[in-house]
């Protein structure tokens, strides 16, 4: 019964995103084999009725650091109707040009959709892996949209973050990580993504927290997690967990409330149904209320601080934002973008 309901809901949701694909796919600069090698499916893929789930990590992390032994690895595969979870390692910890990382998402979807029992893929991402790479992939490789049944973004920076503005102050002298340049509010990357990508391109849920110390602002009308047509849920909403809920940017990958909302969205065609959200997730994981995944978030936070401060991975630093790819200027010749030759 759950399976038939899930399939029906997903089918109805996808109908609303069945508009003609007016733009051709951008060319790929990375190989399918390179992306295949970067994907890990710890329990295999092609067995579970709920299909494949592609987990995309954030800036400075890896797939295993963000997702392995976390709730999406430990609990989600066993929850009805069952899911095959996979994670991708973005090149150089997602510190290089985010346009390249987006290719890993697009090619990852193509690869996993062929193996998924549903013929489709769910994308769940965090931070850059929520707000930049998947949305760019869906925007500039529109042929993958029919292959994505749901897109769930945890602490996404769909409109960048003012925290990256320090690159404009010091980056031209000492350098900044390439993807950090691109995540600055008003960057060329964010401008390009939000011409056509400032809307849900597949059934999308955006989950965010008022306590986010990395993606800012998350208050006021210009909050970064906004996306037209998406199901947008703030964890502190009164009908979710209320204002006493405290979770920061890095804890979003292991937070019980975010996990419960993500699962709710999976069962409802990619959109959260607030009326059926189980508020027991506000106090912990239903499977084990004492299970503590915070060590994963602490590790991710420490690595993020090290790499963004330039303590290592200096090869991904630059003294200016990376140029946009030629396909961006081809699509938007009148926007005044500087693109690579």
C-alpha positions, 0 to 999 in steps of 0.5 A: 500500500505504501509503495502504490501510494508513493508511486502515485504521489510521485507520478502526480508531482512529476506531471507538474514539472513536465514542461517542454525542455527548451534548452539543450544540455550543456557539454560535459568536461568530466567523464562518466567513468570519473563520476562512477568512481566517485560514487559509493553505494554501501548496500548496492543499488537496484534492490529497494522499492523506493529507488536510489538516493544520491547524497551530495555533501557540502563545501570542504567535506566528502561523501563519507564524512558527511553521510557515512554512519549518519541517519541517511545511511543508518536509518533511511535504507530500512524505512518503508518502502526502502531506499538504496543510498549512494553518496558522491565525492565531489572533486577536491572536497567541493572546493574547486569550481562548482560548475565542475561539481555540478557535472558530478551531480548530473552524471551521477543522476544519469548513472544511478537512474539506470540502476534504480528500481524506479528508474529515477533518483532522489537527490538529498544535499547539504549546503553547497551540495544542496543550493548550488550543485544540484540546482545548476545540474538541473538547470543546465542539463535539463534532460536529467529532470525527468530522472529526478523524483525529488530534490531535498535541500538541507541548509541550501544557499540557493542565493549564496551567503554574505559570509563569503563576502570576505573573498571580495575583501581579501581574496584578491590578495591572499586567495579564496577557495573557488567555490567559496567565491561562487557562493558569495551573494551576488557572485556571477555564479549565483546570478547565472543560476538564478536567471532560470534556476530561481524556481523548483525544476523538479519536486523540491523541498528546502529545509533551513534553520534560523541558527545557520551560521554559514548560510546567511541571511536566513531571516527576512524576505531575502533569505537564501533558502527561498526557491519559487515553487518549492516546499520551504520549511523552517525547522523553527516554524510553529507547526514544525518544532517551534522557536526553541528548536536549535540546530546549526548549519553542520548539524543539519546533516544529522538532525532528527527533525531535518531527517523526519521532514526529508522522509516526509517529503519522500513519501509525499512526492518531494514536498513536505506535508506539514499536516502529517509530519511526525513531531516526535522527530523534534525530540530525537530519532524515532528509531532510537531517541538516544542515538547521537550523530553529532560527532559527524557534524563536528568533524565536518565543521572542523574540516570546513573551517580549516579548508576555507581558512586556506590551511590546506587544499591551496590548489583550489584557491584563486584570487578571483571568482572562476569564469563562467563556462562558455555554455552560460554565455551562449544561453545568456548572451545579453547578461554581461557575463565573462565566460571562459574561452 
